[in-house]
């Protein structure tokens, strides 16, 4: 005759997940990871009083991946930089989220050549894609708020690990953008 028997099925777990999701979403610590021109817009959101990200618990951008749980990949990722991006992602503590900022980080942008990774999602799993060249700070703030909504609905425990593993395997197994027939002009 414990408390679990008196409450409806699943009531306590759902409440704990929602509480944990609320706390996680309002205490994101982003990693400083600017690769190109999008980083200037990212710096604007962290330093300008106009955007005041401290109300979302993000007032300090962390230089160490071990202190961060949000990686904002701002700008193009070169083939040389790809292993470093992956290493920093692996060093971040769980749970962790990734925001791909700008056309170059999301799809390679105008740099469709051998030196640039055609989307950071070929290296690490991405939670939110932010389009634009470069995206405005207001757009970044909106993407962060959408990420907050995703985090609030995140599962806890074993279920989360299984979902993360499946998503990461699918992302790493996907074709590069330049090999997809639709983008080569060959139709579907």
KOLFIFI-943872 format. One record per residue (C-alpha): residue in three letters; z, x, y. Coordinates in pm, whole numbers, plus 50000, padded with zeros to 5 digits. Layout:
BEGIN
AlaZXY;...
end
This chain:
BEGIN
Unk500005000050000;Unk498855024850254;Unk497275018850591;Unk493795022250438;Unk494314991050223;Unk495254969250520;Unk492284978950736;Unk488674968250671;Unk486534992750472;Unk485335023050669;Unk487255014150985;Unk489215046551020;Unk486285069750947;Unk484015052551196;Unk486685054751462;Unk487225091751394;Unk483455098551409;Unk483115080551740;Unk486125098651887;Unk484845132551768;Unk481355124651898;Unk482715115152239;Unk484775147152263;Unk481895169252146;Unk479375153752382;Unk481625158952684;Unk482465195052612;Unk479105212252561;Unk479015249152642;Unk475435260752687;Unk474305296052604;Unk472525315352875;Unk469065320252726;Unk466315320452988;Unk463025336252885;Unk460635328053169;Unk460095306353478;Unk461915276153329;Unk465105296653344;Unk465105294053724;Unk465315256253696;Unk468045259953435;Unk470005282753668;Unk469645257353946;Unk471435231053741;Unk474275254753660;Unk474835267654011;Unk473885240554259;Unk476505215654370;Unk473765189854394;Unk473625186054015;Unk477335191553934;Unk477165195653558;Unk480925201653550;Unk481395163953530;Unk479805166653184;Unk482025195653075;Unk479285222053116;Unk480365241153423;Unk480225275253254;Unk477125289353086;Unk478295312552809;Unk476835347052758;Unk478155349852403;Unk476605327852133;Unk479985325551959;Unk481365306352256;Unk478375283052296;Unk477295251852109;Unk474115243352303;Unk471135266752323;Unk468685258252600;Unk465495277352518;Unk463925279152863;Unk460425293952862;Unk457915309652630;Unk459085327552316;Unk457095358252217;Unk456685369551857;Unk458885399451938;Unk461635376952075;Unk461555351951784;Unk463945371351555;Unk466395374951843;Unk466275337451911;Unk466985330751543;Unk469815356351535;Unk471495340951840;Unk471125306251687;Unk472715318451362;Unk475625333951556;Unk476465301151729;Unk479355281951577;Unk478875247951411;Unk478155221851534;Unk475295234651748;Unk472375218851929;Unk469085231652071;Unk467175219352375;Unk463595231652410;Unk462905233452784;Unk459355234052915;Unk455875232252768;Unk455915268752662;Unk459105265852456;Unk458055232552306;Unk454425240052214;Unk453415274252342;Unk452075258752663;Unk448935274452802;Unk449575306252603;Unk447675298452283;Unk447435334152158;Unk448825357451895;Unk451755369652106;Unk453465336252179;Unk455235313951925;Unk453565279751938;Unk456795260351963;Unk460345272451917;Unk460765246351643;Unk458965270851410;Unk462025293551442;Unk465005270351485;Unk465545232651460;Unk465245215151799;Unk467215184151895;Unk465605175652233;Unk462205184952374;Unk461905186252753;Unk458265186052877;Unk457025200253205;Unk455835232553358;Unk458465239253478;Unk460645208453433;Unk462735198753734;Unk466535202453721;Unk466815164353728;Unk464725163053409;Unk467025188453244;Unk470045167853343;Unk468415136853193;Unk467675155752869;Unk471305167152852;Unk472465131052892;Unk470105120452609;Unk471535148552396;Unk475005134752471;Unk473905101652319;Unk472605119552008;Unk475845138851971;Unk477935107351997;Unk476075093151694;Unk476335125051486;Unk477885122351141;Unk480815143851036;Unk481375166050734;Unk479105168850432;Unk476645142450557;Unk475935162950871;Unk475315195150678;Unk472855177650446;Unk470895162850738;Unk470825196350922;Unk469565214550612;Unk466775189250554;Unk465655189750918;Unk465695227650934;Unk463655231250612;Unk461085205950736;Unk460775223551073;Unk460355257850920;Unk457785245050667;Unk455665227350928;Unk452245240451028;Unk451865259951351;Unk450215239451625;Unk447015259851619;Unk446515251851247;Unk446825213851277;Unk443315198651245;Unk443815173951534;Unk444385202851776;Unk441375221951647;Unk439025193551737;Unk438275185351372;Unk439645149951388;Unk442315135851159;
end
